[in-house]
Amino acid sequence: MGNNSSLTIEETNKLQNETKFSARNIKRIHNRFSRLDRNEKGFVSPQDFGALPEVNKSNLTNRISETLATKDKKQIDFSKFIKTLSNFHYDNTNEKFQFLFEIYDIDKDGYVGNKDLFSTMKVMIGQDLSDGQIQNIVDKTIQDMDEDKDGKLSFSEFTKALQTSLPTTDFN
């Protein structure tokens, strides 16, 4: 998977074991991913990823791209991309929550703090609310979800809040 060439049988088998996708689906997804890899380097940039029509519709495109990208190179490789896609395609609730948590944890300190939540809410809401209104929502959200009252949300607190606020058919 180091370049834009086809996946080897071994790479495909490994991805089948790590995801629940069939070999046919892995190859189809890889072909689409490879078309984004215009420089044939074996990865796509967050900008290339954001060019996908399905992704570009989201106000959170940058956060999703940053979360998918490798921490050191800011590149999205196929292996991480397809594993994340698999988590959302199949019932991998904990992995879904982990990815969502990483989107919110902007400073990557292992918690969703006030600044993290404000930044994410600001991106999602845009100009529909003032910063003061968004801050009020953030403060109330953290107050309601922060069980240990440390002023930030741990993964456990975040997950519990999602499980109680989302319809069970979406994540269970």
Rosetta blueprint (number, residue, H / E / L):
1 M L
2 G L
3 N L
4 N L
5 S L
6 S L
7 L L
8 T L
9 I H
10 E H
11 E H
12 T H
13 N H
14 K H
15 L H
16 Q H
17 N H
18 E H
19 T L
20 K L
21 F L
22 S L
23 A H
24 R H
25 N H
26 I H
27 K H
28 R H
29 I H
30 H H
31 N H
32 R H
33 F H
34 S H
35 R H
36 L H
37 D L
38 R L
39 N L
40 E L
41 K L
42 G L
43 F E
44 V E
45 S L
46 P H
47 Q H
48 D H
49 F H
50 G H
51 A L
52 L L
53 P H
54 E H
55 V H
56 N H
57 K L
58 S L
59 N L
60 L L
61 T H
62 N H
63 R H
64 I H
65 S H
66 E H
67 T H
68 L H
69 A L
70 T L
71 K L
72 D L
73 K L
74 K L
75 Q L
76 I E
77 D E
78 F H
79 S H
80 K H
81 F H
82 I H
83 K H
84 T H
85 L H
86 S H
87 N H
88 F H
89 H H
90 Y L
91 D L
92 N L
93 T H
94 N H
95 E H
96 K H
97 F H
98 Q H
99 F H
100 L H
101 F H
102 E H
103 I H
104 Y H
105 D L
106 I L
107 D L
108 K L
109 D L
110 G L
111 Y L
112 V E
113 G L
114 N H
115 K H
116 D H
117 L H
118 F H
119 S H
120 T H
121 M H
122 K H
123 V H
124 M H
125 I H
126 G L
127 Q L
128 D L
129 L L
130 S L
131 D H
132 G H
133 Q H
134 I H
135 Q H
136 N H
137 I H
138 V H
139 D H
140 K H
141 T H
142 I H
143 Q H
144 D H
145 M H
146 D L
147 E L
148 D L
149 K L
150 D L
151 G L
152 K L
153 L E
154 S L
155 F H
156 S H
157 E H
158 F H
159 T H
160 K H
161 A H
162 L H
163 Q H
164 T H
165 S H
166 L L
167 P L
168 T H
169 T H
170 D H
171 F H
172 N L
